Amino acid sequence: MTQKIRPRHPEKVKNPVNPIKKKPDWIRSKLSNSKEFFLTKTIVNKNNLVTVCQEANCPNITECWSKRHATFMIMGDTCTRACAFCDVKTGKPGKLDELEPIKISQAVKKLDLKHVVITSVDRDDLDDGGSNHFYEVINQTRKTNRNTTIEVLTPDFLRKGDAYKKVLEANPDVFNHNIETVPSLYLKVRPGSRYFASLELLKNAKKINKKVFTKSGIMVGLGETRDEILQVMDDLKSADVDFLTIGQYLQPSVKHFPLDRYYTPDEFKDLGDIAKAKGFLLVSSSPLTRSSYHADEDFAKLQQNRINNH
């Protein structure tokens, strides 16, 4: 008897088929067979670690892994939300791995990372949304890697009260939470989340820890208008966000949210220039920009820009 394979996105099975638009030349990512790429892959696989690079089907994986950059995804590979744009598996997650803080810290050491990005799936099934686990991973990573700066990309901890404060208690260097899209598209694109709750999280993070760099990102190409993007910029600036990333939405499959259009490199430059003029400490705006893309170099720029501004 053959066992029925559970679909990766059960909630999308009945969705209409949305053909994927052909990618323009400027979207093509480079392939790499470098020694560093395979070293990163070996360390990740040997330690049974999950990376968002693999799970979210990131277009920059070969470039980043060739530089020994990887974004670790903690608390499993299964998310309790079902965002229409995301390729991470949806369903009921398993138990937390109590050894994960040690595994992550050892992998950071083996890869000799100067800057590490730690993200997670949403864990609405946990009372604290996973904030205590984040705390343990950050602390253990710092203990083992004294000179490594730590960036977290967190879920929204929606309806979890003050749970998010535990993450900030661990004193990450960068607190990132992606706003993802404009408010008018939230119900279709990010149905389990709330735009203003995400804004509030970013605002509160900076209130609690003035030293932490706050960061957020938005995807374009989902059907938003230019005015809506500019409004999101203003909202994030009001929440005292330091760093804004703007990247192209790439439709993972025919069952995911349909891509409206590809923005040109000139349009990305225009949006980046506007964001800089609005006063963000740092802006990354390009077709292949992702929230963890060039995170180590960007962190150095953030530090320098803060010094220059004082």
C-alpha positions in Angstrom: 0.0 0.0 0.0 1.5 3.3 -1.1 1.5 6.1 1.5 -0.1 9.3 0.4 2.4 12.1 0.4 1.1 15.2 2.3 1.2 18.3 0.1 3.7 21.0 1.2 0.9 23.6 1.2 -2.4 21.8 1.9 -4.3 25.1 2.2 -3.3 26.0 -1.4 -4.3 22.8 -3.1 -7.7 24.1 -4.2 -6.3 27.5 -5.3 -6.7 28.4 -9.0 -3.6 27.8 -11.2 -1.8 31.1 -11.6 0.8 30.7 -14.4 4.2 32.0 -13.5 5.4 35.0 -15.6 8.8 34.6 -17.4 11.6 36.2 -15.5 13.3 39.2 -17.1 17.1 39.1 -17.6 17.8 41.2 -14.5 16.2 38.6 -12.2 18.6 35.8 -13.1 20.7 34.6 -10.2 24.2 33.1 -10.6 24.9 29.5 -10.1 28.0 28.5 -8.2 29.9 25.3 -7.6 32.5 26.8 -5.3 34.2 24.9 -2.5 32.7 27.4 0.0 29.2 26.6 -1.2 29.6 22.9 -0.6 31.3 23.5 2.8 28.3 25.6 3.9 25.9 22.9 2.6 27.8 20.1 4.4 27.8 22.0 7.8 24.1 22.7 7.5 23.1 19.2 6.5 25.4 17.4 8.9 23.9 19.3 11.8 20.4 18.7 10.6 19.8 22.5 10.5 17.0 24.2 8.7 17.8 27.3 6.6 15.4 29.8 5.2 17.7 29.8 2.1 16.4 26.3 1.3 12.9 26.3 2.8 11.9 29.6 1.2 13.6 28.8 -2.1 15.8 31.9 -2.0 17.2 33.0 -5.4 20.5 34.1 -3.7 21.4 30.8 -2.1 24.4 30.1 -4.3 25.9 33.5 -3.9 25.4 33.6 -0.1 26.5 30.1 0.6 29.6 30.7 -1.5 30.5 33.4 0.9 29.6 31.1 3.9 26.5 33.1 4.7 23.4 31.2 5.8 20.2 32.3 7.5 19.2 29.7 10.1 15.5 29.0 10.6 14.8 27.8 14.1 11.8 25.9 15.6 11.4 23.5 12.7 10.5 23.6 9.0 6.7 23.8 9.4 4.8 27.1 9.9 1.4 27.6 11.5 0.5 30.4 9.2 -0.3 30.1 5.5 0.9 33.3 3.8 0.0 33.3 0.2 3.5 34.4 -1.0 5.6 32.0 1.1 7.2 28.6 0.1 7.8 27.4 3.7 5.8 24.3 4.6 2.5 24.8 6.3 1.0 22.5 8.9 1.2 21.3 12.5 4.8 21.7 13.8 6.6 19.2 15.9 8.2 19.6 19.4 11.0 22.2 19.8 14.5 20.7 19.6 16.1 21.5 23.0 19.6 21.0 21.5 19.0 23.6 18.7 20.7 26.5 20.6 23.9 24.3 20.8 23.6 23.1 17.1 23.2 26.7 15.8 26.0 28.1 17.9 28.4 25.3 16.7 27.4 25.8 13.1 28.1 29.6 13.4 31.5 28.7 14.9 32.4 26.2 12.1 31.3 28.7 9.4 33.4 31.3 11.2 30.5 33.9 10.8 31.1 37.5 11.7 27.4 38.2 11.5 24.6 35.6 11.7 20.9 35.9 10.9 18.5 33.7 12.8 14.8 33.5 11.8 12.0 31.2 12.5 8.7 29.8 11.3 5.5 31.2 13.1 4.7 29.1 16.1 1.1 30.1 17.0 0.8 26.7 18.8 3.3 27.8 21.6 2.1 30.0 24.5 5.0 32.4 23.9 5.2 32.1 20.1 8.7 30.7 20.6 10.3 33.8 22.2 12.0 31.8 24.9 13.6 29.6 22.3 14.8 32.6 20.4 16.3 33.9 23.7 18.2 30.5 24.3 19.5 30.4 20.7 20.8 34.0 20.9 22.4 33.5 24.3 24.1 30.2 23.3 25.3 31.6 20.0 26.8 34.6 21.7 28.5 32.5 24.4 30.2 30.3 21.8 30.9 33.2 19.3 31.9 36.3 21.3 32.8 38.3 18.2 29.8 37.4 16.1 27.0 40.0 15.8 23.5 38.6 15.8 20.5 39.6 13.7 17.0 38.1 14.4 14.2 38.1 11.9 11.2 37.3 14.1 7.5 36.5 13.6 4.9 39.0 14.8 4.1 37.2 18.2 0.5 38.1 17.5 -1.8 37.6 20.5 1.2 36.6 22.6 1.2 39.7 24.9 4.6 40.8 25.9 6.3 37.6 24.8 8.4 39.5 22.2 10.2 41.3 25.0 12.1 38.0 25.8 13.8 38.2 22.4 15.0 41.8 23.1 16.2 40.7 26.6 18.8 38.6 24.8 20.1 41.8 23.2 20.4 41.0 19.5 22.3 43.5 17.5 19.5 43.8 14.8 15.8 43.2 15.4 14.1 42.5 12.0 10.4 41.9 11.4 9.1 42.2 7.8 6.0 44.2 7.1 6.0 42.3 3.7 3.3 44.2 1.8 0.9 47.1 1.9 -2.2 47.2 4.2 -4.8 46.7 1.4 -3.2 43.4 0.4 -2.9 41.9 3.9 -6.1 39.8 3.8 -5.1 38.1 0.6 -1.3 38.0 1.0 -0.8 37.7 4.8 -4.2 36.6 6.1 -3.0 35.4 9.5 -1.2 38.7 10.3 -2.2 42.3 11.0 -0.4 45.3 9.5 -0.7 47.5 12.5 0.4 44.8 14.9 3.6 44.4 12.9 4.2 48.1 13.0 3.6 48.2 16.7 6.1 45.3 17.3 8.8 47.3 15.5 7.9 50.5 17.3 8.0 48.7 20.7 11.3 46.9 20.0 13.0 50.3 19.6 11.3 51.7 22.7 12.5 48.8 24.8 16.1 48.8 23.4 17.3 52.1 22.0 20.6 50.6 20.9 19.1 47.8 18.8 19.0 48.4 15.0 15.4 47.8 13.8 14.8 46.6 10.3 11.9 45.7 8.1 11.2 44.7 4.5 8.6 44.9 1.8 8.1 42.9 -1.4 6.8 44.6 -4.6 5.0 43.2 -7.6 1.9 41.9 -5.7 -0.4 44.6 -7.2 0.3 47.5 -4.8 0.4 51.1 -6.0 3.4 53.4 -5.7 1.5 55.7 -3.3 0.8 52.7 -1.0 4.6 51.8 -1.0 5.4 55.4 0.0 2.8 55.2 2.8 4.4 52.0 4.2 7.7 53.9 4.2 6.2 56.7 6.2 4.6 54.2 8.6 7.9 52.4 9.2 9.7 55.7 9.6 7.1 56.7 12.2 7.9 53.4 14.0 11.5 54.5 14.1 12.8 51.7 11.8 16.5 52.1 10.9 16.8 49.9 7.9 14.4 49.2 5.0 14.7 46.5 2.4 12.7 46.4 -0.8 12.8 43.4 -3.1 10.9 41.8 -6.0 8.2 39.2 -5.2 8.9 35.9 -7.0 6.0 33.6 -7.2 7.1 30.2 -5.8 4.5 28.0 -7.6 1.3 28.2 -9.7 -0.7 27.8 -6.6 0.8 30.8 -4.8 -0.3 34.4 -4.9 -0.2 35.6 -8.6 2.7 37.9 -9.5 1.3 41.2 -10.8 4.5 42.5 -12.5 8.3 42.7 -12.4 9.7 46.1 -11.3 12.7 47.3 -13.3 16.1 48.1 -11.7 15.4 51.8 -12.4 12.1 51.6 -10.4 14.0 49.9 -7.5 16.6 52.7 -7.6 13.8 55.3 -7.5 12.1 53.7 -4.5 15.5 53.4 -2.8 16.2 57.1 -3.4 12.8 58.1 -2.0 13.4 55.9 1.1 16.8 57.5 1.7 15.3 60.9 1.4 12.7 60.0 4.1 15.6 59.5 6.5 16.2 55.8 6.9 19.6 55.0 8.2 20.1 52.4 5.5 18.1 51.3 2.5 18.6 48.2 0.2 16.3 48.3 -2.9 17.0 45.9 -5.8 15.2 43.1 -7.6 17.0 40.3 -5.7 17.1 42.1 -2.3 15.9 39.8 0.5 15.9 40.7 4.2 19.1 38.7 4.9 20.9 39.4 1.6 24.4 41.0 2.3 23.3 41.2 6.0 26.9 41.3 7.3 28.0 44.1 5.0 24.8 46.0 5.7 25.4 45.7 9.4 28.8 47.4 9.1 27.2 50.2 7.1 24.4 50.6 9.7 27.0 51.0 12.4 29.0 53.5 10.4 25.9 55.5 9.4 24.8 55.8 13.1 28.2 57.1 14.0 28.1 59.6 11.1 24.6 60.8 12.1 25.7 61.6 15.7 
